[in-house]
Amino acid sequence: MHAAMQLATPHSTKRKARILVVDDDPGLLRLLTIRLRAENYEVEAVESAALALAATSRFRPELVITDLRMDQMDGIGLLKELQSRYPGLKVIILTAHGTIPDAVHATQLGAFGFLTKPVDKQELLDQVQKALRISGFTDNDEDWRSEIITRSSLVEEKLSQAHMVAGTDARVLITGESGTGKELLARAIHNASPRRTKPFVAINCSAMAENLLESELFGHIKGSFTGAVRDHAGLFQAADGGTLLLDEIGDMPMRLQVKLLRVLQENNIRPIGATDAIPVNVRVISATHRDLQQLMMNGQFREDLYYRLNVVHIEMPPLNRRREDIPLLADYFLERLGADLGANQTELSPSAIAALESYPWPGNIRELKNLLEATFVNMLHEDAKHIDLPPECLLPSSCTSDAAERDRLLSVLLSTKWNKSETARRMRWSRMTLYRKMHRYHIPDTRVA
């Protein structure tokens, strides 16, 4: 992982596929509900498009079945509104024989299909199964999102949005502060998509020099890059059939932005030194912690590329907006650290939990992980069942001023694989200052495996 931690829950959960049924005929509404629930689907039934829109944000269905002819807003209007709010959400239209041409028009507008009244039971179930399969909902299994640990309703909204778009090939732009789990969300979208059996490849666009980034992305042919003696396939080729995450896309140099735009327009790549283009079939997801709108205004990011990448936008919330997840994440990190180091099971003291929940977390989940890792390692020699945080971090106000520096130091140590000389050089410190800072922030002298 380049920009976010990889989390895994100990057990995956399973749930039923959710279907929202919309019809102003109470009798038909009841019949469809009975038939679908008999097949183990979770069903919510409403009698108008307005109620359907209100229910969708709360119920988060994988599929909507709606009547075509309804008062106030009809099925076409509901379809358009759902497409605008929830790209990728599948919609099946119900129609009487006399309105079949309207239903055909609805499918041209993006409806998944239509069913004629009276609705045949087997045809209904066949359409539902097909729609769910194409949407990416497989075997009613939650494994696609098992790396993301949460009980936050805000994060659940983002996961619902991700799941809806996963069944399409629409490009997704994921934004959010560093350490919020943008790469995890991209991987979840891939896992829920029809491309899940193909590779998921991620690259951090800010982690290497321009020429090296170009070679990594697009590849090069023999002798065309720093004296290379063999061909090098780029990540677009490596991810063929699957998903490519362009992390920190806001840091991509302008020259490569032009080249990326051409790839997205033409669905082929031209490796460095090549004369012929190579077709590729890749879903591109991009992520950034930067404000791309501001970068465009400053002339640092191409507007045409922005609109190519930002078909669907999902913003990951910072940890201080999902505080209910802090104890859950902390328990997980401690459990994993104990298992990795063969240590006795420990838990946070009540005062430590209170401190974690009140701290502002400018470094988000990554900072939480690093703090717990450093604290755990420093307490390995103690036979303690409860873990307390370092005294200076028990009061959030005393941690805040140093939080950014500590998080930056940890990030550099991780990127240099705990190379002290290189870390001191990047931080522009002497080695003595580096060791003093590591001691101050309770960072272990060697990296925890």
C-alpha positions as CSV (number, residue, x, y, z in Angstrom):
1,M,0.0,0.0,0.0
2,H,1.3,3.5,-0.8
3,A,-1.0,5.9,1.0
4,A,-3.3,4.1,3.4
5,M,-3.1,1.2,5.7
6,Q,-4.5,-2.1,4.7
7,L,-7.0,-3.2,7.3
8,A,-8.8,-6.6,7.5
9,T,-11.6,-7.5,9.8
10,P,-11.3,-11.0,11.5
11,H,-14.6,-12.1,10.1
12,S,-16.6,-11.1,7.0
13,T,-20.3,-10.7,7.4
14,K,-23.1,-11.5,5.0
15,R,-26.3,-9.7,4.2
16,K,-29.2,-9.9,1.8
17,A,-29.3,-7.9,-1.4
18,R,-31.5,-4.8,-0.8
19,I,-34.3,-4.0,-3.3
20,L,-36.5,-0.9,-3.3
21,V,-39.9,-1.3,-4.9
22,V,-41.9,1.8,-6.0
23,D,-45.6,1.6,-7.2
24,D,-48.7,3.6,-6.4
25,D,-50.8,0.4,-6.6
26,P,-50.8,-1.1,-3.0
27,G,-51.9,-4.5,-4.3
28,L,-49.0,-4.9,-6.7
29,L,-46.6,-3.4,-4.2
30,R,-47.6,-6.0,-1.7
31,L,-47.4,-8.9,-4.3
32,L,-43.9,-7.9,-5.4
33,T,-42.7,-7.5,-1.9
34,I,-43.9,-11.0,-0.9
35,R,-42.3,-12.6,-4.0
36,L,-39.0,-10.9,-3.4
37,R,-38.8,-11.6,0.3
38,A,-39.6,-15.3,-0.4
39,E,-36.4,-15.4,-2.4
40,N,-34.4,-14.0,0.6
41,Y,-34.1,-10.4,-0.6
42,E,-34.4,-7.5,1.8
43,V,-37.2,-5.3,0.4
44,E,-38.5,-1.8,1.2
45,A,-41.8,-0.8,-0.6
46,V,-42.9,2.8,-1.1
47,E,-45.8,4.3,-3.1
48,S,-44.2,7.4,-4.7
49,A,-41.0,8.6,-6.3
50,A,-40.6,11.2,-3.6
51,L,-40.7,8.5,-0.9
52,A,-38.3,6.4,-3.0
53,L,-35.7,9.2,-3.1
54,A,-36.0,9.6,0.6
55,A,-35.7,5.9,1.2
56,T,-32.7,5.4,-1.1
57,S,-30.3,7.5,1.0
58,R,-31.3,5.6,4.1
59,F,-32.0,2.0,2.8
60,R,-29.1,2.0,0.2
61,P,-30.6,-0.5,-2.2
62,E,-28.6,-2.4,-4.8
63,L,-31.7,-2.4,-7.2
64,V,-34.8,-0.3,-7.7
65,I,-38.0,-1.6,-9.3
66,T,-40.3,1.2,-10.2
67,D,-43.7,1.7,-12.0
68,L,-43.5,3.8,-15.1
69,R,-46.8,5.7,-14.6
70,M,-47.1,7.5,-11.2
71,D,-48.5,10.9,-10.1
72,Q,-46.3,13.9,-9.6
73,M,-42.9,12.3,-10.6
74,D,-43.2,9.3,-13.0
75,G,-40.7,6.4,-13.4
76,I,-38.7,8.3,-16.0
77,G,-38.2,11.2,-13.7
78,L,-37.3,8.9,-10.8
79,L,-34.8,7.1,-13.1
80,K,-33.1,10.4,-14.1
81,E,-32.9,11.6,-10.5
82,L,-31.4,8.2,-9.3
83,Q,-28.8,8.3,-12.1
84,S,-27.8,11.8,-11.0
85,R,-27.5,11.0,-7.3
86,Y,-26.4,7.3,-7.4
87,P,-24.4,6.5,-10.6
88,G,-24.4,2.7,-11.2
89,L,-27.6,2.0,-9.3
90,K,-29.7,-0.4,-11.4
91,V,-33.3,0.4,-12.2
92,I,-36.0,-1.9,-13.6
93,I,-39.2,-0.3,-15.0
94,L,-42.7,-1.8,-14.6
95,T,-45.1,-1.0,-17.5
96,A,-48.5,-1.9,-18.9
97,H,-48.7,-3.2,-22.4
98,G,-49.8,0.1,-23.8
99,T,-46.7,1.9,-22.5
100,I,-44.1,-0.5,-23.8
101,P,-42.6,2.2,-26.2
102,D,-42.2,4.5,-23.1
103,A,-40.4,1.6,-21.3
104,V,-38.1,1.1,-24.3
105,H,-37.3,4.8,-24.2
106,A,-36.5,4.4,-20.5
107,T,-33.9,1.7,-21.2
108,Q,-32.4,4.0,-23.8
109,L,-32.1,6.6,-21.0
110,G,-30.2,4.0,-18.8
111,A,-32.8,1.8,-17.2
112,F,-31.5,-1.8,-16.8
113,G,-34.7,-3.3,-18.3
114,F,-38.4,-3.4,-18.0
115,L,-41.2,-5.8,-17.0
116,T,-44.7,-5.8,-18.3
117,K,-47.8,-6.1,-16.1
118,P,-49.0,-8.5,-14.9
119,V,-45.5,-9.3,-13.8
120,D,-44.4,-13.0,-14.4
121,K,-42.8,-14.3,-11.3
122,Q,-39.9,-16.1,-13.0
123,E,-39.2,-13.2,-15.3
124,L,-39.1,-10.9,-12.3
125,L,-36.6,-13.1,-10.5
126,D,-34.5,-13.6,-13.6
127,Q,-34.2,-9.9,-14.2
128,V,-33.4,-9.2,-10.5
129,Q,-30.6,-11.8,-10.5
130,K,-29.1,-10.5,-13.7
131,A,-29.3,-6.9,-12.5
132,L,-27.6,-7.8,-9.1
133,R,-24.9,-9.8,-10.8
134,I,-24.0,-7.0,-13.2
135,S,-24.1,-4.4,-10.4
136,G,-21.3,-6.4,-8.6
137,F,-23.4,-7.8,-5.8
138,T,-22.2,-11.4,-5.6
139,D,-23.4,-14.2,-3.3
140,N,-24.7,-11.6,-0.8
141,D,-21.2,-11.4,0.5
142,E,-19.5,-8.4,2.2
143,D,-16.0,-9.6,1.5
144,W,-15.5,-6.8,-1.0
145,R,-15.3,-4.2,1.8
146,S,-13.8,-6.4,4.5
147,E,-10.6,-4.3,4.6
148,I,-12.5,-1.3,5.8
149,I,-13.3,-1.2,9.6
150,T,-16.1,1.0,10.5
151,R,-19.4,1.5,12.4
152,S,-19.7,5.1,11.1
153,S,-22.9,5.9,9.2
154,L,-20.9,8.5,7.2
155,V,-18.4,5.9,6.0
156,E,-21.3,3.5,5.3
157,E,-22.7,6.1,2.9
158,K,-19.4,6.3,1.1
159,L,-19.3,2.4,0.9
160,S,-22.8,2.4,-0.5
161,Q,-21.8,4.9,-3.1
162,A,-18.7,2.9,-3.9
163,H,-20.8,-0.3,-4.3
164,M,-23.3,1.3,-6.6
165,V,-20.5,2.5,-9.0
166,A,-18.5,-0.7,-8.7
167,G,-20.7,-2.5,-11.2
168,T,-19.9,0.1,-13.9
169,D,-16.7,1.1,-15.5
170,A,-17.2,4.8,-14.6
171,R,-14.0,6.5,-13.4
172,V,-13.9,7.4,-9.8
173,L,-12.1,10.3,-8.1
174,I,-11.5,9.7,-4.4
175,T,-10.5,12.7,-2.3
176,G,-9.7,13.2,1.4
177,E,-6.9,13.9,3.8
178,S,-3.8,11.8,3.9
179,G,-4.3,8.6,6.0
180,T,-8.1,8.4,5.6
181,G,-8.1,5.1,3.6
182,K,-8.5,6.3,0.0
183,E,-6.6,3.3,-1.4
184,L,-8.6,0.9,0.7
185,L,-11.8,2.3,-0.8
186,A,-10.4,2.0,-4.3
187,R,-9.5,-1.6,-3.6
188,A,-13.1,-2.2,-2.3
189,I,-14.5,-0.8,-5.5
190,H,-12.3,-3.2,-7.5
191,N,-13.3,-6.2,-5.3
192,A,-17.0,-5.4,-5.9
193,S,-16.6,-5.0,-9.6
194,P,-16.8,-7.5,-12.5
195,R,-13.0,-6.9,-12.8
196,R,-12.3,-8.4,-9.4
197,T,-10.6,-11.5,-10.8
198,K,-8.1,-9.3,-12.7
199,P,-5.2,-7.3,-11.2
200,F,-5.6,-4.3,-8.9
201,V,-2.5,-2.1,-9.3
202,A,-1.7,1.1,-7.4
203,I,1.0,3.7,-8.0
204,N,1.8,6.9,-6.0
205,C,2.3,9.7,-8.5
206,S,4.3,11.8,-6.0
207,A,6.7,9.1,-4.9
208,M,9.1,9.1,-7.9
209,A,10.8,11.4,-10.4
210,E,8.9,12.3,-13.6
211,N,10.9,10.1,-16.0
212,L,10.7,7.1,-13.7
213,L,6.9,7.6,-13.2
214,E,6.4,7.7,-16.9
215,S,8.3,4.5,-17.4
216,E,6.4,2.8,-14.6
217,L,3.0,3.8,-15.9
218,F,3.5,3.4,-19.7
219,G,6.5,1.1,-20.0
220,H,9.5,1.4,-22.3
221,I,11.1,-0.6,-25.1
222,K,14.7,-1.9,-25.2
223,G,17.3,0.8,-24.8
224,S,14.9,3.7,-24.6
225,F,15.1,4.4,-20.9
226,T,18.4,5.0,-19.0
227,G,20.2,2.4,-21.0
228,A,17.6,-0.4,-20.4
229,V,18.5,-3.6,-22.1
230,R,15.1,-5.2,-22.0
231,D,11.5,-4.1,-22.6
232,H,9.6,-3.0,-19.5
233,A,5.8,-3.4,-19.4
234,G,4.2,-0.5,-17.6
235,L,1.4,-0.6,-15.0
236,F,-1.3,0.0,-17.6
237,Q,-0.3,-3.3,-19.2
238,A,0.1,-5.0,-15.8
239,A,-3.4,-3.9,-14.8
240,D,-5.0,-4.9,-18.2
241,G,-8.5,-6.2,-17.6
242,G,-8.4,-4.9,-14.0
243,T,-8.1,-1.6,-12.1
244,L,-5.3,0.9,-11.9
245,L,-5.3,3.4,-9.0
246,L,-3.4,6.6,-9.6
247,D,-2.8,7.8,-6.1
248,E,-1.9,11.4,-5.4
249,I,-2.9,12.3,-9.0
250,G,-2.7,16.0,-8.1
251,D,1.1,15.6,-8.0
252,M,1.4,14.2,-11.6
253,P,3.6,16.4,-13.8
254,M,1.8,18.4,-16.5
255,R,3.6,16.5,-19.3
256,L,2.4,13.2,-18.0
257,Q,-1.1,14.6,-17.5
258,V,-1.2,15.1,-21.3
259,K,-0.1,11.6,-21.9
260,L,-2.6,10.2,-19.4
261,L,-5.4,12.1,-21.1
262,R,-4.5,10.6,-24.4
263,V,-4.6,7.1,-22.9
264,L,-8.1,7.7,-21.4
265,Q,-9.4,9.1,-24.7
266,E,-8.0,6.3,-26.9
267,N,-7.8,3.3,-24.6
268,N,-4.3,2.5,-25.7
269,I,-0.7,3.3,-24.5
270,R,2.5,4.1,-26.4
271,P,5.5,3.0,-24.3
272,I,8.6,5.2,-24.3
273,G,10.5,4.7,-27.5
274,A,7.6,2.8,-29.2
275,T,6.1,3.7,-32.5
276,D,2.9,1.6,-32.2
277,A,0.2,1.9,-29.6
278,I,-0.9,-1.0,-27.5
279,P,-4.6,-1.4,-26.6
280,V,-5.4,-1.6,-22.9
281,N,-8.6,-2.4,-21.0
282,V,-8.2,-0.8,-17.6
283,R,-10.5,0.9,-15.2
284,V,-8.8,4.0,-13.8
285,I,-9.5,5.2,-10.2
286,S,-7.6,8.3,-9.0
287,A,-7.1,9.6,-5.5
288,T,-5.7,12.8,-4.0
289,H,-5.5,14.8,-0.8
290,R,-5.0,18.0,-2.8
291,D,-7.6,20.5,-4.0
292,L,-7.7,19.8,-7.8
293,Q,-10.0,22.8,-8.3
294,Q,-7.4,25.1,-6.9
295,L,-4.7,23.3,-8.8
296,M,-6.7,23.9,-12.0
297,M,-7.0,27.6,-11.2
298,N,-3.2,27.8,-10.6
299,G,-2.6,26.1,-14.0
300,Q,-1.1,23.0,-12.3
301,F,-3.8,20.5,-13.3
302,R,-5.5,20.1,-16.7
303,E,-9.2,20.8,-16.7
304,D,-10.0,18.3,-19.4
305,L,-8.2,15.6,-17.5
306,Y,-10.1,16.5,-14.3
307,Y,-13.4,16.0,-16.0
308,R,-12.2,12.7,-17.5
309,L,-11.2,11.4,-14.1
310,N,-14.0,12.9,-12.0
311,V,-17.0,11.0,-13.4
312,V,-18.0,9.9,-9.8
313,H,-16.6,11.7,-6.8
314,I,-16.3,10.1,-3.4
315,E,-14.8,12.0,-0.4
316,M,-13.4,10.0,2.4
317,P,-14.1,11.6,5.8
318,P,-11.2,12.4,8.2
319,L,-11.0,10.4,11.4
320,N,-12.2,13.3,13.5
321,R,-15.6,13.0,11.7
322,R,-15.9,9.3,12.4
323,R,-14.9,9.2,16.1
324,E,-17.1,6.2,16.8
325,D,-14.5,4.2,14.8
326,I,-11.5,5.1,16.9
327,P,-11.9,2.4,19.6
328,L,-12.8,-0.1,16.9
329,L,-9.6,0.7,14.9
330,A,-7.5,0.9,18.1
331,D,-8.6,-2.6,19.2
332,Y,-7.8,-4.0,15.7
333,F,-4.3,-2.5,15.6
334,L,-3.5,-3.8,19.0
335,E,-4.8,-7.2,18.2
336,R,-2.7,-7.3,15.1
337,L,0.4,-6.0,16.8
338,G,0.1,-8.6,19.5
339,A,-0.3,-11.4,17.0
340,D,2.6,-10.2,14.9
341,L,5.0,-9.9,17.9
342,G,3.7,-12.9,19.8
343,A,2.8,-10.7,22.8
344,N,0.1,-11.2,25.4
345,Q,-3.4,-9.8,24.6
346,T,-3.6,-6.2,25.9
347,E,-6.2,-3.5,25.7
348,L,-6.3,0.3,26.1
349,S,-6.9,1.8,29.6
350,P,-10.1,3.9,30.0
351,S,-8.0,7.1,30.2
352,A,-6.2,6.1,26.9
353,I,-9.5,5.5,25.1
354,A,-10.7,8.9,26.3
355,A,-7.6,10.6,25.1
356,L,-7.8,8.9,21.7
357,E,-11.4,9.9,21.3
358,S,-10.8,13.6,22.1
359,Y,-7.6,14.0,20.1
360,P,-7.9,15.9,16.7
361,W,-6.0,13.3,14.6
362,P,-4.5,15.5,11.9
363,G,-2.7,12.4,10.5
364,N,-6.0,10.4,10.5
365,I,-5.9,6.5,10.6
366,R,-2.2,6.4,9.8
367,E,-1.3,8.5,12.8
368,L,-3.5,6.4,15.1
369,K,-1.7,3.3,13.8
370,N,1.7,4.8,14.2
371,L,1.0,6.1,17.7
372,L,-0.3,2.7,18.9
373,E,2.6,0.9,17.3
374,A,5.2,3.0,19.0
375,T,3.4,2.8,22.4
376,F,2.9,-1.0,22.1
377,V,6.6,-1.6,21.2
378,N,7.8,0.6,24.1
379,M,5.6,-1.4,26.5
380,L,6.7,-4.9,25.3
381,H,9.0,-5.3,28.3
382,E,6.2,-4.7,30.7
383,D,3.7,-7.4,31.7
384,A,0.7,-5.1,31.5
385,K,-2.8,-6.0,30.5
386,H,-3.8,-2.3,29.9
387,I,-1.9,0.1,27.7
388,D,-1.6,3.8,28.6
389,L,-0.5,6.4,26.1
390,P,2.6,8.5,26.7
391,P,1.7,11.2,29.3
392,E,2.2,14.1,26.8
393,C,-0.5,12.7,24.6
394,L,-3.2,12.3,27.3
395,L,-4.2,15.9,26.8
396,P,-5.1,16.6,23.1
397,S,-3.9,20.2,23.4
398,S,-0.4,19.2,24.3
399,C,-0.2,16.8,21.3
400,T,-1.6,19.1,18.7
401,S,1.4,21.3,18.1
402,D,3.7,18.3,17.5
403,A,1.3,16.1,15.7
404,A,2.2,17.2,12.2
405,E,5.9,16.9,12.8
406,R,5.5,13.4,14.4
407,D,3.3,12.2,11.5
408,R,5.8,13.6,8.9
409,L,8.7,11.9,10.7
410,L,6.9,8.6,10.8
411,S,6.1,8.9,7.1
412,V,9.7,9.6,6.1
413,L,10.9,6.7,8.3
414,L,8.5,4.4,6.6
415,S,9.5,5.6,3.1
416,T,13.2,5.1,3.9
417,K,12.6,1.8,5.6
418,W,14.0,3.2,8.9
419,N,17.3,4.4,7.3
420,K,18.4,7.0,9.8
421,S,20.9,8.8,7.6
422,E,18.4,9.2,4.8
423,T,15.6,10.2,7.2
424,A,17.8,12.9,8.8
425,R,18.8,14.2,5.4
426,R,15.1,14.5,4.2
427,M,14.1,16.1,7.5
428,R,17.1,18.4,7.3
429,W,18.2,17.4,10.8
430,S,21.4,16.1,12.3
431,R,21.4,12.5,13.4
432,M,21.5,13.6,17.0
433,T,18.3,15.7,16.5
434,L,16.7,12.7,14.7
435,Y,17.3,10.4,17.7
436,R,16.1,13.1,20.1
437,K,12.9,13.5,18.1
438,M,12.3,9.8,17.9
439,H,12.7,9.5,21.6
440,R,10.4,12.4,22.2
441,Y,7.6,11.0,20.0
442,H,8.1,7.4,21.3
443,I,9.1,6.1,17.9
444,P,11.1,2.8,18.1
445,D,14.7,2.7,16.9
446,T,13.9,-0.1,14.5
447,R,10.8,-0.7,12.4
448,V,8.2,-3.1,13.7
449,A,7.8,-6.1,11.3
